[in-house]
Amino acid sequence: MRRPARDGLRTGSTSVRASDGHDIAHLTDFVTTRRGVEGFVEPRTAVSDVTLLLVAHDGEWTRRRVPSVQWAHTFANKHQVPSYDAAVVGIPQRMRDFNRRKKAGGI
């Protein structure tokens, strides 16, 4: 039987860092300094814990680990940010457009 990694969870042979206060502070800063933010809750995978993807009106985005799916939706509700299950609705087109502009040097 495998034991949890010291700094997070162990999934197979991969250690996953748990969320911490820095992640939560970053998410809070993002939602309070951008407009039109929506949250996309991404489920745990073999290589990543639950994450909250925040996408602003212009497609700027950030992603951080969070304690649970429920925590992510509660966080979004507290900050009046709509939240969705990313596995159901996918990732918004404006985020892909933002990444394309950034890669092309337009941002």
C-alpha distances in whole Angstrom, upper triangle without the diagonal:
4,7,10,12,15,18,16,14,11,12,11,12,15,15,17,20,20,24,26,30,31,30,31,35,35,35,37,39,39,40,43,45,45,46,45,42,39,36,33,30,27,24,21,20,17,19,20,20,23,26,30,32,36,39,42,46,46,43,42,38,35,31,29,25,26,23,24,26,28,28,30,32,33,34,36,38,39,40,42,40,40,36,35,32,32,30,33,36,35,36,40,42,44,40,41,44,44,41,44,47,45,44,48,48,50,48
4,7,9,12,14,13,10,8,9,9,9,11,11,14,16,17,21,23,27,28,26,28,31,32,32,34,36,36,37,40,41,42,44,43,39,37,33,31,28,25,22,18,18,15,16,17,17,20,23,27,30,33,36,39,43,43,40,38,35,32,28,25,22,23,21,22,24,26,26,28,30,31,32,34,36,36,38,40,38,38,34,33,30,30,28,32,34,33,34,37,40,41,38,38,42,41,38,41,44,41,41,44,45,47,45
4,6,9,12,11,9,7,10,11,11,12,11,13,14,15,18,20,24,25,24,26,29,29,30,32,34,34,35,38,40,40,42,41,38,36,32,30,27,25,22,18,18,16,16,17,16,20,22,26,29,32,35,38,42,42,39,37,34,30,27,24,21,21,19,20,23,25,25,26,29,30,30,32,34,34,36,38,36,36,33,32,30,30,29,32,34,33,34,37,40,41,37,38,41,40,38,41,43,41,40,44,45,46,44
4,6,8,7,5,5,9,10,11,10,8,9,11,11,15,16,20,21,20,22,25,26,26,28,30,31,32,34,36,36,38,38,34,32,29,27,24,22,19,16,16,14,14,14,13,16,19,22,25,28,32,35,38,39,36,34,30,27,23,20,17,17,15,17,20,22,21,23,26,26,26,29,31,31,32,35,33,33,30,29,27,27,26,29,32,30,31,34,37,37,34,35,38,37,35,38,40,38,37,41,42,43,40
4,6,5,5,5,9,11,10,9,6,8,8,10,14,15,19,19,19,21,24,24,25,27,29,29,31,33,34,35,37,37,33,32,28,27,24,22,20,16,16,14,13,14,13,16,19,22,24,27,31,34,37,38,34,32,29,25,22,19,16,17,16,18,21,23,22,23,26,27,26,29,31,31,32,35,33,33,30,30,27,27,27,30,32,30,30,33,36,36,33,34,37,35,33,36,38,36,35,39,39,41,38
4,6,8,9,13,15,14,12,9,10,9,10,13,14,17,18,18,20,22,23,24,26,28,28,30,32,33,34,37,37,33,32,29,28,25,23,22,18,19,18,16,16,15,18,20,23,25,28,31,34,38,38,35,33,29,26,23,19,16,17,16,19,22,24,22,23,27,27,26,29,31,31,31,34,33,34,31,31,29,29,29,32,34,32,32,35,37,37,34,35,38,36,34,37,39,36,36,40,40,41,38
4,7,9,12,15,14,12,8,8,5,7,10,10,14,14,14,17,19,19,20,23,24,25,27,29,30,31,33,34,30,29,26,25,22,21,20,16,17,16,14,13,12,15,16,19,22,24,28,30,34,34,31,29,26,22,19,16,13,14,14,17,20,22,20,21,24,24,23,26,28,28,28,31,30,31,28,28,26,26,26,30,31,29,29,32,34,34,30,32,35,33,31,34,35,33,33,37,36,38,35
4,7,10,13,13,10,7,5,4,4,8,10,14,15,14,16,19,19,19,22,24,24,25,28,29,30,32,32,28,27,23,22,19,18,16,13,14,13,12,11,9,12,14,17,20,22,26,29,32,33,30,28,24,21,17,14,11,12,11,13,17,19,17,18,21,22,21,23,26,26,27,29,27,28,25,25,23,23,23,27,28,27,26,29,32,32,29,30,33,31,29,33,34,32,32,36,36,37,34
4,6,10,10,8,6,5,6,7,10,13,17,18,16,18,21,21,21,24,26,26,27,30,31,31,33,33,29,27,24,22,19,17,14,11,12,11,10,9,8,11,14,17,20,23,26,30,33,34,31,29,25,22,18,15,12,13,11,13,16,18,17,18,21,22,22,24,27,27,28,30,28,28,25,25,22,22,22,25,27,25,26,29,32,32,29,30,33,32,30,33,35,33,33,37,37,38,36
4,6,7,6,4,6,9,10,14,16,20,21,19,21,24,24,24,27,29,29,30,33,34,34,36,35,32,30,26,24,21,18,16,12,11,9,9,10,10,14,16,20,22,25,28,32,35,36,32,31,27,24,20,18,15,16,15,16,18,21,21,21,24,26,25,27,30,30,31,33,31,31,27,27,24,23,22,26,28,26,27,30,33,34,30,31,34,33,31,34,36,34,33,37,38,39,37
4,6,5,6,7,11,12,15,18,22,23,20,23,26,25,25,28,30,29,30,33,34,34,36,35,31,29,25,23,19,16,14,10,9,6,7,9,9,13,15,19,21,25,28,31,34,35,31,30,26,24,20,18,15,16,16,16,18,21,21,21,24,26,25,27,30,31,31,33,30,30,26,25,22,21,20,23,26,24,25,28,31,32,29,29,32,32,29,32,35,33,32,36,37,38,36
4,6,8,10,14,16,19,22,26,26,24,26,29,28,28,31,33,32,33,37,38,37,39,38,34,32,28,25,23,19,17,13,11,7,9,11,13,16,19,22,24,28,30,34,37,37,34,33,29,26,23,21,18,20,19,20,21,24,24,25,27,29,29,30,33,34,35,36,34,33,30,28,25,24,22,26,28,26,27,31,33,34,31,31,34,34,31,34,36,34,33,37,38,40,38
4,7,10,13,16,19,22,26,25,24,27,29,28,28,32,33,32,34,37,38,37,39,39,35,33,30,27,24,21,19,15,13,9,9,12,14,18,20,24,25,29,31,35,38,38,34,33,29,26,23,21,19,21,21,22,23,26,26,26,29,31,31,32,35,36,36,38,35,35,31,30,27,25,24,28,30,28,28,32,34,35,31,31,35,34,31,33,36,34,33,36,37,39,38
4,6,10,13,16,19,22,22,20,23,26,25,25,28,29,29,30,33,34,34,36,35,32,30,26,24,21,18,17,13,11,8,7,9,11,15,17,20,22,25,28,31,34,34,31,29,26,23,19,18,16,18,18,19,21,24,24,23,26,28,27,29,32,33,33,35,32,32,28,27,24,23,22,26,27,25,25,29,31,32,28,28,31,30,28,30,33,31,30,33,34,36,34
4,7,9,13,15,19,19,17,20,23,22,23,26,27,27,28,31,32,32,34,34,30,29,25,23,21,18,16,13,12,10,8,9,10,14,15,19,21,24,27,30,34,34,30,28,25,22,18,16,13,16,15,17,19,22,21,21,25,26,25,27,30,30,31,33,30,31,27,27,24,23,23,26,28,26,26,29,31,32,28,28,32,30,28,31,33,31,30,34,34,36,34
4,6,9,12,16,16,14,17,19,19,19,22,24,23,25,28,28,29,31,30,27,25,22,20,17,15,13,10,10,9,7,6,7,10,12,15,17,20,23,27,30,30,27,25,22,18,15,12,10,12,12,14,16,19,18,18,21,23,21,23,26,27,27,29,27,27,24,23,21,20,20,24,25,23,23,26,28,29,25,26,29,28,25,29,31,28,28,32,32,34,31
4,7,9,12,12,11,14,16,16,17,19,21,21,23,25,26,27,29,29,25,24,21,20,17,16,15,12,13,13,10,8,8,11,11,14,17,19,23,25,29,29,26,24,21,17,14,11,8,10,11,13,16,19,17,17,20,21,20,22,25,25,25,27,25,26,23,23,22,21,21,25,26,24,23,26,29,29,25,26,29,27,25,29,30,28,28,32,32,33,30
4,6,10,11,10,12,14,15,15,17,19,20,21,23,25,25,28,28,24,23,19,18,16,15,14,12,13,14,12,9,7,9,10,13,16,18,22,25,28,29,26,24,20,17,14,10,7,8,7,10,13,16,13,14,18,18,17,19,22,22,22,25,23,24,21,22,20,20,21,24,25,24,23,26,29,28,25,27,30,28,26,30,31,29,30,33,33,34,31
4,7,8,6,8,11,11,11,14,16,16,17,20,21,22,24,24,21,20,17,16,14,14,14,12,15,16,14,11,8,9,9,11,13,15,19,22,25,26,24,21,18,14,11,8,5,5,6,9,12,14,11,11,15,15,14,16,19,18,19,22,20,21,19,20,19,19,20,23,24,23,22,24,27,26,23,25,28,26,25,28,30,27,28,32,31,32,29
4,5,5,7,9,10,11,13,15,16,17,19,20,22,24,25,22,21,18,19,17,17,17,16,18,20,17,14,12,13,12,13,16,17,20,22,26,27,25,22,19,15,13,10,8,8,8,12,15,16,13,13,17,16,14,17,20,18,19,22,21,23,21,22,22,22,24,26,27,25,24,26,29,28,25,27,30,27,26,30,31,28,30,33,32,33,29
4,5,5,6,8,10,10,12,14,16,16,18,20,23,24,21,21,19,20,18,19,20,19,22,23,21,18,16,15,14,14,16,17,20,22,25,26,25,22,19,16,14,11,10,10,11,14,17,17,14,14,17,16,13,16,19,17,17,20,20,22,21,23,23,23,26,28,28,27,25,27,30,28,25,28,30,27,27,31,31,28,30,33,32,33,29
4,5,5,6,9,10,10,12,14,15,16,18,21,23,19,20,18,19,18,19,20,20,22,23,20,17,16,16,14,14,15,15,19,20,24,24,23,19,17,13,12,9,10,11,13,16,18,19,16,15,18,18,15,17,20,18,17,21,20,22,21,23,23,23,25,28,27,26,24,25,28,26,23,26,28,25,24,28,28,25,27,30,29,29,26
4,5,5,6,9,10,11,13,14,16,17,19,20,17,17,15,15,14,15,17,16,18,20,18,14,13,12,10,10,12,12,16,17,21,22,20,17,14,10,9,6,7,8,10,13,15,16,13,12,15,15,12,14,17,16,16,19,17,19,18,19,19,19,22,24,24,22,20,22,25,23,20,23,25,22,22,25,26,23,25,28,27,28,24
4,5,5,6,9,10,11,12,14,16,18,19,16,16,14,15,14,16,17,17,20,22,20,17,14,13,11,10,12,12,16,17,21,22,20,18,15,12,11,8,8,8,10,12,14,14,11,10,13,12,9,12,14,13,12,16,15,17,16,18,19,19,22,24,24,23,21,22,25,24,21,24,26,23,23,27,27,25,27,30,29,29,26
4,6,5,6,9,10,11,12,14,17,19,16,17,15,17,17,19,21,21,23,25,23,20,18,17,14,13,14,13,16,17,20,21,20,17,15,12,12,10,12,11,13,16,18,18,14,13,16,15,12,13,16,14,13,16,16,19,18,21,22,22,25,27,26,25,23,24,26,24,22,25,26,23,24,27,27,25,27,30,29,28,25
4,5,5,6,9,10,11,12,15,17,14,15,14,16,16,17,19,20,22,24,21,18,17,16,13,11,12,11,13,14,18,18,17,14,12,9,9,8,11,11,14,17,18,18,15,13,16,16,12,13,17,15,13,17,15,18,17,19,20,20,23,25,24,23,20,21,23,21,18,21,23,20,20,24,23,21,23,26,25,25,21
4,5,5,6,9,10,11,13,14,11,12,10,12,13,15,17,18,21,23,21,17,16,14,11,8,9,8,11,12,16,17,15,13,10,8,8,7,10,10,13,14,15,15,12,10,13,13,9,10,13,12,10,13,12,14,13,16,17,17,20,22,21,20,18,18,21,19,17,20,21,19,19,23,23,21,23,26,25,25,21
4,5,5,6,9,10,13,14,11,13,12,15,15,18,20,21,24,27,24,21,19,17,14,11,12,10,13,13,16,18,17,15,13,11,12,11,13,12,15,16,17,16,13,12,13,13,9,10,12,10,8,12,11,14,14,17,19,20,23,24,23,22,20,20,23,21,19,23,24,21,22,26,25,23,26,29,28,27,23
4,6,5,6,9,12,14,12,14,14,17,18,20,22,24,26,28,26,22,21,19,16,14,13,11,13,12,15,17,16,13,12,11,12,12,15,15,18,19,20,20,17,15,17,16,12,13,15,14,11,14,13,16,17,20,22,21,25,26,25,24,21,21,23,20,19,22,23,20,21,24,23,21,24,27,25,24,21
4,6,5,6,9,11,9,11,11,14,15,17,21,22,24,27,24,21,20,18,15,12,11,8,9,9,12,13,13,10,9,8,10,11,14,14,18,19,19,19,17,14,16,16,12,12,15,14,11,13,11,14,15,17,19,19,22,23,22,20,18,17,19,17,15,18,19,16,17,21,20,18,21,24,22,21,18
4,6,6,7,9,6,9,9,13,15,17,20,22,25,28,26,22,21,18,15,12,11,8,9,8,11,13,13,11,10,10,12,13,15,15,18,18,18,18,15,13,13,14,10,9,11,11,7,9,8,11,12,15,18,18,22,22,20,20,18,17,19,17,16,19,20,17,19,22,22,21,24,26,25,23,20
4,6,8,10,9,12,13,17,18,21,24,26,28,31,29,26,24,22,19,15,15,11,12,11,13,15,16,14,13,13,15,16,18,18,20,21,21,21,18,16,16,16,12,11,13,12,8,10,10,14,15,19,21,22,25,26,24,24,21,20,22,19,19,22,23,20,22,25,24,23,26,28,26,25,21
4,7,10,10,13,15,18,20,22,26,27,29,32,30,26,25,23,20,17,15,12,12,10,12,13,14,12,12,12,15,16,19,20,23,24,23,23,21,18,19,19,16,14,16,15,12,13,13,16,17,20,23,23,26,27,25,24,21,20,21,18,17,21,21,18,20,23,21,20,23,25,23,21,18
4,7,7,10,12,16,18,21,24,26,28,31,29,26,25,23,19,16,14,10,9,6,8,9,11,9,10,11,14,16,19,20,23,23,22,23,21,18,18,19,16,14,16,16,12,13,11,14,15,18,21,20,24,25,22,21,18,16,18,15,14,18,17,15,17,20,18,18,21,23,21,19,16
4,6,9,12,16,19,21,25,27,29,32,31,27,27,24,20,17,15,11,9,6,6,9,11,10,12,14,16,18,21,21,24,24,23,23,21,18,18,19,16,14,15,15,12,11,10,12,15,17,20,20,24,24,21,20,18,15,17,14,14,18,17,15,18,21,19,19,23,24,23,20,18
4,7,10,13,17,19,23,26,28,31,30,26,26,23,19,16,14,10,8,5,5,8,10,10,11,14,16,18,21,21,24,23,21,22,21,17,16,18,16,12,14,15,12,10,8,9,12,14,18,17,21,21,17,18,15,13,14,12,13,16,16,15,17,20,19,19,23,24,24,21,19
4,7,10,13,16,19,22,24,28,26,23,22,19,16,12,10,6,5,4,6,9,9,9,9,11,13,15,17,17,20,20,18,18,17,14,13,15,13,10,12,13,10,9,6,8,9,12,15,15,18,18,16,16,13,11,14,12,11,15,16,14,16,19,19,19,22,24,23,21,19
4,7,10,13,16,19,22,25,24,21,20,16,14,10,8,6,5,6,8,11,10,11,10,11,12,14,16,16,19,17,15,16,15,12,11,13,12,8,11,13,10,9,5,5,6,8,11,11,15,15,12,12,11,9,13,11,11,15,16,15,17,20,20,20,23,25,25,23,21
4,6,10,13,16,18,22,21,17,16,13,10,7,6,5,6,9,11,14,12,12,10,10,10,11,13,12,15,14,11,13,12,8,8,11,9,7,10,12,10,10,7,6,4,6,9,9,12,13,11,11,10,10,14,13,12,15,17,16,17,20,21,21,23,26,26,25,22
4,6,10,13,15,19,18,15,14,11,8,6,5,6,8,11,14,15,13,13,11,10,9,11,12,12,14,13,10,12,12,9,9,12,12,9,12,15,14,14,10,9,6,5,6,5,9,10,9,8,8,9,13,13,12,14,17,16,17,20,21,21,22,25,26,25,23
4,7,10,12,16,16,12,11,7,6,5,6,9,11,15,17,19,16,16,13,12,10,10,10,9,11,9,7,9,10,7,8,11,11,10,12,15,15,15,12,11,7,6,5,5,8,10,10,10,10,12,16,17,15,17,20,19,19,22,24,23,25,28,29,28,26
4,7,9,12,12,9,9,6,5,6,7,11,13,17,19,20,17,17,14,12,9,10,9,10,12,10,8,11,12,9,11,14,14,13,16,18,18,19,16,14,11,9,7,5,7,10,11,9,10,13,16,17,15,16,20,19,19,22,24,23,24,27,28,28,26
4,6,10,11,8,7,5,7,9,11,14,17,20,23,24,21,21,17,16,12,12,10,10,11,9,7,11,12,10,12,15,16,16,18,20,21,21,18,17,13,11,8,8,7,11,13,12,13,17,20,21,19,20,23,23,22,25,27,26,27,30,31,31,30
4,7,8,6,4,4,7,11,13,16,19,23,26,27,23,23,19,17,13,12,10,10,10,9,9,12,13,12,15,17,17,18,21,22,23,24,21,20,16,15,12,11,11,14,16,15,16,20,22,24,21,22,25,25,23,26,29,28,28,31,32,33,31
4,5,5,6,8,10,13,15,18,21,24,27,28,24,24,20,18,15,14,12,13,14,13,13,16,17,16,18,21,21,21,24,26,26,27,24,23,19,17,14,13,11,15,17,15,16,20,23,24,21,21,25,25,23,26,28,27,27,30,32,33,31
4,6,8,11,13,16,18,21,24,27,30,31,27,26,23,21,17,16,14,16,16,15,16,19,20,19,22,24,24,25,27,29,29,30,28,27,23,21,18,16,15,18,21,19,19,23,25,27,24,24,28,27,25,27,30,29,28,32,33,34,33
4,7,10,11,15,16,20,22,26,29,29,25,24,21,18,15,14,12,14,15,15,16,20,20,19,22,24,23,24,27,28,28,30,27,26,23,21,18,16,16,20,21,19,19,22,24,26,22,22,26,25,23,25,28,26,25,29,30,32,30
4,7,8,11,13,17,19,23,26,26,23,21,18,15,11,10,8,11,12,12,13,17,16,15,18,20,19,20,23,24,24,26,23,23,19,18,16,14,14,18,19,17,17,20,23,24,20,21,24,23,21,24,27,25,25,28,29,30,28
4,6,10,12,16,19,22,26,26,23,22,18,15,12,10,6,8,8,8,10,13,13,12,15,17,17,18,21,22,22,24,21,21,18,17,14,14,14,17,19,17,18,21,24,24,21,22,26,25,23,26,29,27,27,31,31,32,30
4,7,10,13,16,20,23,24,21,20,16,14,10,9,6,6,7,6,6,10,10,9,12,14,13,14,17,18,19,20,18,17,14,13,11,11,12,15,16,15,15,18,22,22,19,21,24,23,22,25,28,26,27,30,31,31,29
4,6,10,13,16,20,21,18,16,13,10,6,5,4,5,8,8,8,11,10,8,11,13,12,13,16,17,17,18,15,15,12,12,11,10,12,15,15,14,13,16,19,19,16,18,21,20,19,22,24,23,24,27,27,28,25
4,6,10,13,16,18,15,14,10,8,6,6,6,6,10,9,8,11,10,6,9,11,10,9,13,14,13,15,12,12,9,10,10,9,12,14,14,13,12,14,17,17,14,17,19,18,18,21,23,21,23,26,26,26,23
4,7,10,13,14,11,11,7,6,4,7,9,10,13,13,12,14,13,9,11,14,12,11,14,16,14,15,12,12,9,10,10,9,12,14,13,11,9,11,14,13,10,13,16,14,14,18,19,18,19,22,23,22,20
4,7,10,12,9,8,5,5,6,9,11,12,16,15,14,16,14,10,12,14,11,9,13,14,12,13,9,10,9,10,12,11,15,16,14,13,10,10,13,12,10,13,15,13,14,17,18,17,19,22,22,21,18
4,7,8,6,6,4,7,9,12,15,16,19,19,17,19,18,14,14,17,14,12,15,16,14,14,10,11,10,11,13,12,16,16,14,12,9,8,10,8,7,10,12,10,12,15,15,15,17,20,20,18,16
4,5,5,5,6,9,12,15,18,19,22,22,20,21,20,16,17,18,16,13,16,17,13,13,10,11,12,14,17,15,19,19,16,15,12,10,12,9,8,12,12,10,13,15,15,15,18,20,19,17,15
4,6,7,9,13,15,18,22,22,25,25,23,24,23,19,19,21,19,15,18,19,15,14,12,12,14,15,18,17,21,20,17,16,13,10,11,8,9,12,12,10,14,16,15,15,19,20,19,17,15
4,6,9,12,16,19,22,23,27,27,25,26,25,22,22,24,21,18,21,22,19,18,15,16,17,18,20,18,22,22,19,17,14,11,10,7,8,11,9,7,11,12,11,12,15,16,16,13,11
4,6,10,13,16,20,21,25,24,22,24,23,20,20,22,20,17,20,22,19,18,15,15,15,16,18,15,19,19,16,14,11,8,8,5,4,7,7,5,8,10,10,10,13,15,15,13,11
4,7,11,14,18,19,23,23,22,24,22,19,20,22,19,17,20,21,18,18,15,16,16,17,19,17,20,21,18,16,12,11,11,8,6,9,9,6,8,11,11,10,13,15,14,13,10
4,7,10,14,16,19,20,19,21,19,16,17,19,16,15,18,19,16,17,14,15,14,15,16,14,17,19,16,14,11,10,12,10,7,10,11,9,9,13,13,12,14,17,17,16,13
4,7,10,13,16,17,17,19,17,14,16,18,15,14,18,18,16,17,14,15,14,15,16,14,17,19,18,15,12,13,15,13,10,13,15,12,12,15,16,14,16,19,19,18,15
4,7,9,13,14,14,16,15,11,14,16,14,13,17,18,16,18,15,15,13,14,14,12,15,17,16,14,12,14,16,15,12,14,17,15,14,17,19,17,18,21,21,22,19
4,6,10,12,12,15,12,10,14,15,13,13,17,17,16,18,16,17,14,15,15,14,16,19,19,17,15,17,20,19,16,18,20,18,17,21,22,20,21,25,25,25,22
4,7,9,10,13,11,9,13,14,13,14,17,18,17,20,17,18,15,16,15,14,16,19,19,18,17,19,22,22,19,20,23,22,20,24,26,23,24,28,28,28,26
4,6,8,9,7,7,10,11,10,12,15,15,15,18,16,16,14,15,14,14,16,19,19,18,18,20,23,23,20,23,25,24,23,27,28,26,27,31,31,31,28
4,7,8,6,8,11,11,11,13,16,16,17,19,18,18,16,16,15,16,18,20,21,21,21,23,27,27,24,26,29,27,27,30,32,30,31,35,35,35,32
4,5,5,6,9,10,11,13,14,15,17,18,17,17,14,14,12,14,15,17,19,19,19,22,25,26,23,25,28,27,27,30,32,30,32,35,35,35,32
4,5,5,7,9,10,11,13,14,16,17,15,14,11,10,9,11,12,14,15,16,17,19,23,23,21,23,26,26,25,29,30,29,31,34,34,34,32
4,5,5,6,9,10,11,12,14,15,14,14,11,11,11,14,15,16,17,18,19,21,25,25,24,26,29,28,28,31,33,32,33,37,37,36,34
4,6,5,6,9,10,10,12,14,13,14,11,13,13,15,17,18,19,20,20,21,25,25,23,26,28,27,27,31,32,31,32,35,35,35,32
4,5,5,6,9,10,11,12,11,11,8,10,10,12,14,15,16,16,16,18,21,21,19,22,25,23,24,27,28,27,29,32,32,31,29
4,5,5,6,9,10,10,9,8,6,8,9,12,14,15,15,16,16,17,21,21,20,23,25,24,25,28,29,29,31,33,34,33,30
4,5,5,6,9,10,10,10,9,12,13,16,18,18,18,20,20,21,24,24,23,26,28,27,28,31,32,31,33,36,36,35,32
4,6,5,6,9,8,10,9,12,14,16,19,19,19,20,19,20,23,22,21,24,26,24,25,29,29,28,30,33,33,32,29
4,5,5,6,5,6,6,10,12,14,17,17,16,17,16,17,20,19,18,22,23,22,23,27,27,26,29,31,31,30,27
4,5,5,6,7,8,11,14,16,19,19,18,20,19,19,23,22,21,25,26,25,27,30,30,30,32,35,34,33,30
4,6,8,10,11,14,17,19,22,22,21,23,22,22,25,24,23,27,28,26,28,31,31,30,33,36,35,34,30
4,5,9,10,14,17,19,22,22,21,21,20,20,23,21,20,24,25,23,25,28,28,27,30,32,32,30,27
4,7,9,13,16,18,21,21,19,20,19,19,22,20,20,24,25,23,25,28,28,28,31,33,32,30,27
4,6,10,13,15,18,18,16,17,16,15,18,17,16,20,21,20,22,25,25,25,27,29,29,27,25
4,7,11,12,15,14,13,14,14,13,16,16,16,19,20,20,22,24,25,25,28,30,30,28,26
4,7,9,12,12,10,12,12,12,16,16,15,18,20,20,21,24,25,25,27,29,30,28,26
4,6,9,8,7,9,10,11,15,15,15,17,20,20,21,23,25,25,27,29,30,29,27
4,5,5,6,8,10,12,15,17,16,18,20,21,21,24,26,26,27,29,31,30,28
4,5,5,5,6,9,13,14,13,14,17,18,18,20,22,22,23,26,28,27,25
4,6,6,9,12,15,17,16,16,20,21,20,22,25,25,25,28,30,30,28
4,6,9,12,15,17,17,17,20,21,21,23,26,26,27,29,31,31,29
4,7,8,11,14,14,14,17,18,19,21,23,24,25,27,29,28,26
4,7,9,12,11,11,14,16,16,17,20,21,21,24,25,25,24
4,7,9,7,8,11,12,12,14,17,17,18,20,22,21,20
4,5,6,7,9,10,11,13,15,16,17,19,21,19,18
4,5,5,6,9,10,11,12,14,15,17,19,17,17
4,5,5,6,9,10,10,12,14,15,16,15,14
4,5,5,6,9,10,10,12,14,15,14,13
4,5,5,6,9,10,11,12,14,14,13
4,5,5,6,9,10,11,12,11,11
4,5,5,6,9,10,11,9,8
4,5,5,6,9,10,10,9
4,5,5,6,9,9,10
4,5,5,6,5,6
4,5,5,5,5
4,5,7,8
4,6,8
4,6
4
